[in-house]
Amino acid sequence: MIYHFSLQIAALFAGAILCLLGAVGFAMEGSARNLLASFPRSRGAGIVLLAIDLVWSFWLVSTMEMGEFSAFRRPFLFALPIGFFLTLRYVDEFLAVRALGILALLLAEPLLDSAFFRYESSRLVLTVLAYLLVVLGLIWVMVPYKLRDQINWFSKTTARWRGVSVFGFSYGATLIALAFLRY
């Protein structure tokens, strides 16, 4: 195991983020819609998210057990910053979306790790979120314009926007409740 988070801590963390995003989306509907609409082409957000991805990936490669691939640790550590700067230089289109996709992939692993070898069926609530992050992360990295289309679809009507915000808040509240009552 790379991460040593308990299922309770992982559920609290994921639930708090979902509740925060849902509450902000519902309470600040107009400004949240505008901010989200400008996100896919935001270079500043892309640089910040990609820097977070770089630091997290660098830490992972430098500390995790690589087994038979441990001989590649040094080349990977050398290639990560080079890939970061090359990405900043040559990937202008939807940089923020691609960096968010990488972050979603990185976030999914601690959630899955915390549910590993747990036998409560309620762990699946967190596991479903983790696999949703994996699928969305892969889509956003490979086909980044899909996030723009998803944002446009959610933002098209007030009812959709509020429904997504309420669903995110409810899912987060469910995770927090499960963290306190079941995990």
Backbone as CSV, one residue per row, in Angstrom:
resi,resn,N_x,N_y,N_z,CA_x,CA_y,CA_z,C_x,C_y,C_z
1,MET,0.835,-1.181,0.000,0.000,0.000,0.000,0.883,1.250,0.000
2,ILE,0.576,2.150,-0.876,1.332,3.394,-0.966,0.823,4.393,0.050
3,TYR,-0.481,4.501,0.136,-1.108,5.449,1.051,-1.617,4.673,2.256
4,HIS,-1.615,5.304,3.388,-2.077,4.639,4.597,-3.255,5.403,5.186
5,PHE,-4.239,5.666,4.342,-5.450,6.337,4.803,-6.473,5.284,5.200
6,SER,-7.161,5.555,6.282,-8.260,4.667,6.643,-9.439,4.987,5.737
7,LEU,-10.369,4.061,5.689,-11.566,4.263,4.890,-12.355,5.463,5.414
8,GLN,-12.338,5.658,6.715,-13.046,6.787,7.316,-12.441,8.115,6.872
9,ILE,-11.129,8.232,6.899,-10.466,9.479,6.491,-10.696,9.746,5.003
10,ALA,-10.583,8.718,4.186,-10.794,8.890,2.741,-12.228,9.320,2.448
11,ALA,-13.197,8.712,3.133,-14.600,9.081,2.923,-14.864,10.499,3.416
12,LEU,-14.279,10.884,4.537,-14.451,12.249,5.043,-13.861,13.272,4.076
13,PHE,-12.683,12.988,3.560,-12.018,13.892,2.630,-12.823,14.035,1.337
14,ALA,-13.210,12.912,0.741,-13.974,12.953,-0.507,-15.344,13.588,-0.283
15,GLY,-15.978,13.259,0.834,-17.280,13.834,1.139,-17.215,15.333,1.352
16,ALA,-16.178,15.795,2.031,-16.036,17.235,2.265,-15.834,17.989,0.956
17,ILE,-15.035,17.430,0.067,-14.816,18.084,-1.231,-16.107,18.125,-2.038
18,LEU,-16.839,17.016,-2.078,-18.089,16.983,-2.830,-19.127,17.929,-2.229
19,CYS,-19.217,17.974,-0.904,-20.159,18.908,-0.259,-19.779,20.352,-0.557
20,LEU,-18.500,20.659,-0.508,-18.044,22.019,-0.788,-18.364,22.406,-2.231
21,LEU,-18.047,21.534,-3.175,-18.332,21.833,-4.583,-19.827,21.963,-4.843
22,GLY,-20.619,21.076,-4.248,-22.066,21.142,-4.425,-22.660,22.402,-3.823
23,ALA,-22.189,22.774,-2.628,-22.717,23.974,-1.973,-22.328,25.235,-2.732
24,VAL,-21.087,25.310,-3.185,-20.649,26.482,-3.957,-21.406,26.552,-5.275
25,GLY,-21.579,25.420,-5.934,-22.311,25.391,-7.198,-23.750,25.824,-7.042
26,PHE,-24.364,25.479,-5.922,-25.765,25.839,-5.699,-25.898,27.286,-5.225
27,ALA,-25.040,27.696,-4.296,-25.173,29.030,-3.707,-24.707,30.134,-4.647
28,MET,-23.662,29.876,-5.395,-23.089,30.896,-6.280,-23.270,30.458,-7.724
29,GLU,-24.502,30.209,-8.087,-24.795,29.600,-9.381,-24.236,30.381,-10.567
30,GLY,-24.497,31.673,-10.635,-24.065,32.472,-11.787,-22.563,32.551,-11.920
31,SER,-21.882,32.905,-10.835,-20.427,33.032,-10.913,-19.755,31.673,-11.064
32,ALA,-20.322,30.627,-10.462,-19.748,29.287,-10.613,-19.882,28.801,-12.049
33,ARG,-21.014,29.096,-12.669,-21.191,28.715,-14.075,-20.176,29.423,-14.961
34,ASN,-19.988,30.720,-14.748,-19.028,31.483,-15.557,-17.603,30.990,-15.348
35,LEU,-17.257,30.734,-14.086,-15.912,30.247,-13.792,-15.678,28.880,-14.426
36,LEU,-16.671,28.012,-14.323,-16.536,26.673,-14.894,-16.495,26.703,-16.416
37,ALA,-17.237,27.635,-17.012,-17.233,27.745,-18.479,-15.871,28.197,-18.997
38,SER,-15.162,29.007,-18.219,-13.847,29.484,-18.665,-12.714,28.535,-18.275
39,PHE,-13.000,27.530,-17.450,-11.951,26.640,-16.957,-11.216,25.856,-18.042
40,PRO,-11.890,25.227,-19.019,-11.160,24.358,-19.957,-10.022,25.045,-20.702
41,ARG,-10.127,26.317,-20.979,-9.071,27.018,-21.725,-8.189,27.891,-20.834
42,SER,-8.330,27.752,-19.526,-7.563,28.574,-18.598,-6.127,28.059,-18.484
43,ARG,-5.199,28.846,-18.959,-3.786,28.454,-18.895,-3.266,28.474,-17.468
44,GLY,-3.686,29.476,-16.698,-3.241,29.564,-15.306,-3.673,28.363,-14.480
45,ALA,-4.931,27.971,-14.631,-5.420,26.785,-13.912,-4.681,25.539,-14.383
46,GLY,-4.388,25.472,-15.663,-3.655,24.323,-16.193,-2.257,24.219,-15.612
47,ILE,-1.578,25.351,-15.489,-0.223,25.345,-14.931,-0.248,24.920,-13.470
48,VAL,-1.194,25.460,-12.707,-1.287,25.111,-11.283,-1.604,23.631,-11.114
49,LEU,-2.597,23.139,-11.834,-2.965,21.722,-11.710,-1.853,20.797,-12.193
50,LEU,-1.181,21.184,-13.273,-0.087,20.356,-13.772,1.093,20.352,-12.795
51,ALA,1.332,21.466,-12.121,2.392,21.511,-11.105,2.039,20.594,-9.928
52,ILE,0.769,20.582,-9.525,0.338,19.658,-8.468,0.533,18.223,-8.922
53,ASP,0.173,17.943,-10.165,0.369,16.595,-10.722,1.844,16.208,-10.724
54,LEU,2.701,17.156,-11.089,4.139,16.882,-11.123,4.670,16.547,-9.740
55,VAL,4.335,17.360,-8.755,4.832,17.128,-7.394,4.337,15.787,-6.864
56,TRP,3.054,15.506,-7.068,2.486,14.245,-6.585,3.135,13.061,-7.297
57,SER,3.284,13.136,-8.609,3.898,12.045,-9.369,5.360,11.854,-8.992
58,PHE,6.065,12.955,-8.800,7.474,12.876,-8.400,7.595,12.186,-7.047
59,TRP,6.721,12.557,-6.118,6.731,11.923,-4.804,6.416,10.432,-4.913
60,LEU,5.427,10.092,-5.736,5.071,8.685,-5.904,6.226,7.858,-6.455
61,VAL,6.833,8.357,-7.519,7.923,7.601,-8.145,9.117,7.495,-7.209
62,SER,9.375,8.530,-6.424,10.543,8.495,-5.557,10.341,7.651,-4.305
63,THR,9.097,7.384,-3.893,8.884,6.658,-2.641,8.265,5.274,-2.802
64,MET,7.605,4.992,-3.907,6.897,3.710,-3.984,7.831,2.559,-4.323
65,GLU,7.416,1.370,-3.937,8.150,0.157,-4.249,7.871,-0.198,-5.706
66,MET,8.924,-0.298,-6.504,8.750,-0.540,-7.932,9.117,-1.952,-8.347
67,GLY,9.609,-2.740,-7.419,9.926,-4.137,-7.722,10.982,-4.253,-8.805
68,GLU,10.665,-5.008,-9.826,11.627,-5.252,-10.900,11.871,-4.027,-11.768
69,PHE,11.055,-2.999,-11.614,11.227,-1.767,-12.380,11.998,-0.702,-11.609
70,SER,12.586,-1.057,-10.487,13.297,-0.066,-9.670,14.509,0.523,-10.398
71,ALA,15.020,-0.175,-11.387,16.133,0.373,-12.168,15.696,1.577,-12.997
72,PHE,14.396,1.719,-13.222,13.877,2.838,-14.009,13.502,4.043,-13.155
73,ARG,13.697,3.959,-11.840,13.310,5.059,-10.954,14.009,6.360,-11.335
74,ARG,15.320,6.327,-11.495,16.074,7.544,-11.818,15.675,8.134,-13.171
75,PRO,15.533,7.327,-14.231,15.058,7.912,-15.487,13.657,8.513,-15.387
76,PHE,12.769,7.874,-14.610,11.435,8.434,-14.426,11.506,9.772,-13.695
77,LEU,12.333,9.828,-12.655,12.472,11.076,-11.901,13.070,12.179,-12.760
78,PHE,13.909,11.804,-13.704,14.493,12.770,-14.630,13.468,13.192,-15.690
79,ALA,12.640,12.238,-16.137,11.691,12.510,-17.219,10.469,13.316,-16.768
80,LEU,10.089,13.203,-15.516,8.894,13.911,-15.049,8.994,15.428,-15.207
81,PRO,10.050,16.078,-14.723,10.128,17.540,-14.931,10.286,17.926,-16.402
82,ILE,10.984,17.103,-17.156,11.117,17.387,-18.589,9.750,17.309,-19.260
83,GLY,8.983,16.283,-18.921,7.630,16.158,-19.462,6.742,17.312,-19.044
84,PHE,6.926,17.794,-17.825,6.163,18.948,-17.343,6.431,20.175,-18.203
85,PHE,7.699,20.489,-18.419,8.039,21.684,-19.209,7.680,21.518,-20.687
86,LEU,7.836,20.319,-21.223,7.423,20.088,-22.611,5.912,20.205,-22.771
87,THR,5.184,19.741,-21.780,3.727,19.876,-21.819,3.319,21.340,-21.770
88,LEU,3.962,22.103,-20.904,3.654,23.541,-20.838,3.975,24.242,-22.147
89,ARG,5.023,23.798,-22.792,5.461,24.448,-24.028,4.595,24.083,-25.223
90,TYR,4.234,22.801,-25.351,3.617,22.333,-26.590,2.137,21.923,-26.484
91,VAL,1.595,21.869,-25.294,0.197,21.468,-25.144,-0.587,22.672,-24.639
92,ASP,-1.020,23.510,-25.556,-1.803,24.680,-25.188,-3.290,24.384,-25.145
93,GLU,-3.735,23.479,-25.983,-5.158,23.180,-26.076,-5.633,22.397,-24.858
94,PHE,-6.546,22.981,-24.127,-7.196,22.320,-22.993,-6.188,21.792,-21.969
95,LEU,-5.177,22.567,-21.665,-4.176,22.148,-20.686,-4.814,21.922,-19.314
96,ALA,-5.735,22.794,-18.925,-6.380,22.659,-17.616,-7.188,21.365,-17.536
97,VAL,-7.850,21.007,-18.604,-8.665,19.790,-18.605,-7.768,18.560,-18.513
98,ARG,-6.697,18.542,-19.267,-5.781,17.399,-19.225,-5.142,17.269,-17.836
99,ALA,-4.755,18.395,-17.256,-4.159,18.360,-15.914,-5.187,17.912,-14.876
100,LEU,-6.440,18.330,-15.041,-7.500,17.870,-14.143,-7.722,16.368,-14.302
101,GLY,-7.634,15.867,-15.513,-7.762,14.428,-15.744,-6.657,13.649,-15.052
102,ILE,-5.441,14.151,-15.121,-4.325,13.491,-14.435,-4.548,13.518,-12.933
103,LEU,-5.019,14.659,-12.418,-5.294,14.775,-10.983,-6.405,13.815,-10.560
104,ALA,-7.420,13.652,-11.386,-8.498,12.704,-11.084,-7.951,11.278,-11.004
105,LEU,-7.039,10.939,-11.899,-6.420,9.610,-11.857,-5.576,9.426,-10.603
106,LEU,-4.869,10.476,-10.219,-4.059,10.393,-9.004,-4.931,10.316,-7.753
107,LEU,-6.053,11.005,-7.748,-6.945,11.003,-6.587,-7.664,9.670,-6.397
108,ALA,-7.895,8.957,-7.470,-8.639,7.706,-7.382,-7.870,6.635,-6.612
109,GLU,-6.564,6.627,-6.714,-5.780,5.560,-6.104,-5.867,5.550,-4.574
110,PRO,-5.730,6.680,-3.872,-5.882,6.621,-2.411,-7.286,6.197,-1.972
111,LEU,-8.299,6.564,-2.756,-9.659,6.147,-2.408,-9.810,4.639,-2.535
112,LEU,-9.280,4.079,-3.621,-9.343,2.630,-3.796,-8.462,1.903,-2.778
113,ASP,-7.328,2.491,-2.481,-6.401,1.897,-1.520,-7.039,1.802,-0.134
114,SER,-7.806,2.814,0.242,-8.424,2.800,1.565,-9.544,1.759,1.672
115,ALA,-10.169,1.420,0.557,-11.254,0.429,0.570,-10.755,-0.994,0.337
116,PHE,-9.465,-1.145,0.101,-8.899,-2.461,-0.199,-8.994,-3.368,1.033
117,PHE,-9.445,-4.574,0.831,-9.633,-5.583,1.879,-10.618,-5.162,2.960
118,ARG,-11.529,-4.293,2.625,-12.626,-3.963,3.539,-13.852,-4.723,3.051
119,TYR,-14.621,-5.244,3.972,-15.712,-6.130,3.584,-17.094,-5.522,3.743
120,GLU,-17.182,-4.300,4.268,-18.484,-3.656,4.356,-18.987,-3.354,2.948
121,SER,-20.237,-3.631,2.703,-20.773,-3.319,1.377,-20.883,-1.809,1.168
122,SER,-20.897,-1.041,2.246,-20.979,0.416,2.123,-19.688,1.024,1.562
123,ARG,-18.614,0.256,1.536,-17.362,0.758,0.951,-17.531,1.037,-0.536
124,LEU,-18.517,0.400,-1.146,-18.736,0.553,-2.580,-19.168,1.972,-2.949
125,VAL,-19.731,2.713,-1.992,-20.102,4.104,-2.267,-18.839,4.904,-2.602
126,LEU,-17.775,4.679,-1.863,-16.506,5.360,-2.136,-15.820,4.763,-3.364
127,THR,-15.921,3.466,-3.532,-15.295,2.804,-4.671,-15.910,3.255,-5.990
128,VAL,-17.221,3.437,-6.009,-17.884,3.930,-7.229,-17.359,5.308,-7.592
129,LEU,-17.192,6.167,-6.592,-16.622,7.495,-6.846,-15.210,7.384,-7.417
130,ALA,-14.411,6.485,-6.871,-13.039,6.315,-7.354,-13.016,5.855,-8.811
131,TYR,-13.856,4.903,-9.157,-13.875,4.429,-10.539,-14.472,5.468,-11.493
132,LEU,-15.390,6.263,-10.996,-15.898,7.371,-11.804,-14.776,8.375,-12.083
133,LEU,-13.935,8.629,-11.079,-12.774,9.510,-11.291,-11.814,8.913,-12.317
134,VAL,-11.623,7.606,-12.287,-10.738,6.957,-13.262,-11.281,7.129,-14.671
135,VAL,-12.555,6.837,-14.856,-13.151,6.941,-16.189,-13.124,8.380,-16.685
136,LEU,-13.542,9.311,-15.838,-13.521,10.720,-16.243,-12.101,11.216,-16.480
137,GLY,-11.163,10.799,-15.634,-9.773,11.201,-15.827,-9.218,10.740,-17.158
138,LEU,-9.499,9.500,-17.528,-9.040,8.992,-18.820,-9.685,9.743,-19.975
139,ILE,-10.975,10.011,-19.859,-11.666,10.745,-20.921,-11.101,12.151,-21.046
140,TRP,-10.911,12.835,-19.920,-10.434,14.224,-19.969,-9.005,14.331,-20.481
141,VAL,-8.190,13.336,-20.223,-6.818,13.378,-20.733,-6.792,13.095,-22.228
142,MET,-7.567,12.115,-22.659,-7.519,11.704,-24.062,-8.411,12.543,-24.974
143,VAL,-9.572,12.956,-24.476,-10.537,13.713,-25.284,-10.975,14.927,-24.461
144,PRO,-10.096,15.914,-24.319,-10.366,16.992,-23.350,-11.570,17.868,-23.674
145,TYR,-11.974,17.945,-24.929,-13.120,18.787,-25.246,-14.410,18.218,-24.665
146,LYS,-14.395,16.971,-24.221,-15.576,16.371,-23.600,-15.958,17.089,-22.310
147,LEU,-14.973,17.589,-21.552,-15.306,18.338,-20.338,-16.045,19.621,-20.696
148,ARG,-15.615,20.289,-21.742,-16.325,21.488,-22.193,-17.765,21.145,-22.549
149,ASP,-17.955,20.030,-23.255,-19.311,19.597,-23.611,-20.125,19.229,-22.370
150,GLN,-19.482,18.582,-21.394,-20.177,18.243,-20.156,-20.582,19.493,-19.395
151,ILE,-19.687,20.469,-19.325,-20.002,21.727,-18.648,-21.152,22.433,-19.351
152,ASN,-21.105,22.462,-20.675,-22.196,23.099,-21.429,-23.526,22.391,-21.186
153,TRP,-23.518,21.069,-21.112,-24.753,20.332,-20.886,-25.301,20.615,-19.488
154,PHE,-24.423,20.586,-18.457,-24.876,20.846,-17.095,-25.341,22.287,-16.919
155,SER,-24.717,23.199,-17.646,-25.025,24.626,-17.496,-26.191,25.088,-18.361
156,LYS,-26.698,24.236,-19.208,-27.714,24.658,-20.169,-28.980,25.176,-19.483
157,THR,-29.430,24.492,-18.453,-30.613,24.945,-17.731,-30.296,25.058,-16.246
158,THR,-31.067,25.888,-15.579,-30.885,26.061,-14.136,-31.216,24.772,-13.398
159,ALA,-32.220,24.053,-13.879,-32.618,22.803,-13.215,-31.490,21.765,-13.268
160,ARG,-30.818,21.649,-14.401,-29.695,20.701,-14.503,-28.567,21.112,-13.561
161,TRP,-28.243,22.397,-13.581,-27.150,22.887,-12.735,-27.447,22.615,-11.273
162,ARG,-28.649,22.956,-10.849,-29.018,22.738,-9.448,-29.097,21.251,-9.126
163,GLY,-29.571,20.458,-10.068,-29.631,19.014,-9.848,-28.258,18.403,-9.643
164,VAL,-27.306,18.823,-10.462,-25.938,18.314,-10.316,-25.333,18.797,-8.999
165,SER,-25.575,20.041,-8.646,-25.052,20.580,-7.382,-25.643,19.849,-6.188
166,VAL,-26.949,19.626,-6.213,-27.603,18.919,-5.106,-27.135,17.469,-5.048
167,PHE,-26.973,16.836,-6.209,-26.491,15.457,-6.221,-25.082,15.371,-5.641
168,GLY,-24.192,16.278,-6.039,-22.834,16.274,-5.500,-22.821,16.488,-3.998
169,PHE,-23.634,17.431,-3.531,-23.706,17.685,-2.092,-24.266,16.463,-1.361
170,SER,-25.310,15.853,-1.905,-25.932,14.682,-1.276,-24.972,13.490,-1.234
171,TYR,-24.237,13.287,-2.313,-23.267,12.187,-2.353,-22.171,12.422,-1.313
172,GLY,-21.713,13.672,-1.211,-20.708,14.005,-0.206,-21.236,13.829,1.202
173,ALA,-22.475,14.255,1.437,-23.073,14.086,2.768,-23.237,12.608,3.105
174,THR,-23.561,11.805,2.106,-23.669,10.358,2.316,-22.319,9.770,2.703
175,LEU,-21.265,10.196,2.022,-19.925,9.710,2.367,-19.529,10.125,3.784
176,ILE,-19.835,11.348,4.162,-19.507,11.809,5.516,-20.304,11.018,6.553
177,ALA,-21.587,10.795,6.288,-22.408,10.010,7.214,-21.879,8.585,7.346
178,LEU,-21.510,7.977,6.218,-20.945,6.624,6.269,-19.620,6.605,7.027
179,ALA,-18.833,7.654,6.883,-17.551,7.709,7.596,-17.759,7.697,9.104
180,PHE,-18.775,8.366,9.560,-19.012,8.419,10.996,-19.809,7.214,11.521
181,LEU,-20.688,6.665,10.684,-21.586,5.621,11.183,-21.154,4.205,10.845
182,ARG,-20.433,4.008,9.746,-20.123,2.645,9.311,-18.636,2.314,9.264
183,TYR,-17.798,3.274,8.998,-16.375,2.967,8.824,-15.668,3.161,10.143
